[in-house]
Amino acid sequence: MPARTLSDLRQGDEGVLDRLEVVADVAERLMELGFLPGVRVSAGRPAPGGDPMIFRVDGSEVAIRRATARRLILSDSEQVGEAGDYV
């Protein structure tokens, strides 16, 4: 079974980010926005046409292109600590 990604989430679904499989500069920018391994991310309202996709992370809504969302891999584990670390 292929790994679940952010693009698999539908409005209201949540997941825990496991890893970012994107180039370094994109990963750096996403991490600045709160997309860190171990952080819970939820799918927000859909954007018109479905792209970009909107996600809630760390109290903010962030729009990410669907192609990028496919490269953000979700964890099989749903347990996170206060700082986003796995327990």
C-alpha positions as CSV (number, residue, x, y, z in Angstrom):
1,M,0.0,0.0,0.0
2,P,1.5,3.4,-1.0
3,A,2.1,5.9,1.8
4,R,-0.7,8.5,2.4
5,T,0.1,12.1,1.5
6,L,-1.5,15.4,2.3
7,S,-3.2,15.3,-1.1
8,D,-5.2,12.3,0.2
9,L,-6.8,14.3,2.9
10,R,-10.4,15.6,2.4
11,Q,-11.9,18.6,4.1
12,G,-11.9,17.9,7.9
13,D,-9.5,15.0,7.7
14,E,-6.3,15.1,9.8
15,G,-2.9,13.4,9.6
16,V,0.5,13.6,11.2
17,L,3.3,14.7,8.9
18,D,6.1,12.2,8.6
19,R,8.4,13.6,6.0
20,L,8.7,16.1,3.2
21,E,10.0,14.7,-0.1
22,V,10.7,17.9,-1.8
23,V,13.8,19.9,-2.8
24,A,15.6,21.7,0.0
25,D,14.4,25.2,-0.7
26,V,10.8,24.1,-0.9
27,A,11.2,22.0,2.3
28,E,12.7,25.0,4.1
29,R,9.8,27.3,3.1
30,L,7.2,24.7,4.2
31,M,9.0,24.1,7.5
32,E,8.9,27.9,8.1
33,L,5.2,27.7,7.6
34,G,4.9,25.0,10.2
35,F,5.0,21.8,8.1
36,L,7.4,19.9,10.4
37,P,7.6,16.2,10.9
38,G,5.4,15.1,13.8
39,V,2.9,18.0,13.4
40,R,-0.8,17.4,12.9
41,V,-2.2,18.8,9.7
42,S,-5.8,19.1,8.7
43,A,-7.4,19.7,5.3
44,G,-9.3,23.0,5.2
45,R,-11.9,24.2,2.8
46,P,-11.2,23.4,-0.8
47,A,-9.9,26.1,-3.1
48,P,-11.9,26.9,-6.2
49,G,-11.0,24.1,-8.7
50,G,-9.2,22.1,-6.0
51,D,-5.7,23.5,-6.6
52,P,-4.1,24.8,-4.6
53,M,-5.2,22.8,-1.6
54,I,-5.7,24.5,1.7
55,F,-4.4,23.0,5.0
56,R,-4.5,24.0,8.6
57,V,-1.2,23.8,10.5
58,D,-0.1,25.5,13.6
59,G,-3.2,27.7,13.8
60,S,-2.8,29.0,10.2
61,E,-4.4,28.1,6.8
62,V,-1.8,27.5,4.1
63,A,-2.5,26.9,0.4
64,I,-0.2,24.3,-1.2
65,R,-0.3,23.1,-4.8
66,R,-1.6,19.6,-5.2
67,A,1.7,18.4,-6.8
68,T,3.5,19.6,-3.6
69,A,0.9,18.1,-1.3
70,R,1.6,14.7,-3.0
71,R,5.2,14.9,-1.8
72,L,4.3,15.5,1.9
73,I,4.1,12.0,3.4
74,L,1.8,11.3,6.4
75,S,2.8,9.0,9.3
76,D,1.1,5.7,10.0
77,S,1.3,6.7,13.7
78,E,-1.3,9.2,15.0
79,Q,0.4,9.9,18.3
80,V,2.2,13.2,18.7
81,G,3.6,15.0,21.7
82,E,3.2,18.7,22.7
83,A,6.1,19.8,20.5
84,G,5.0,17.6,17.6
85,D,7.5,14.8,18.6
86,Y,6.3,11.2,18.4
87,V,5.4,9.6,21.7
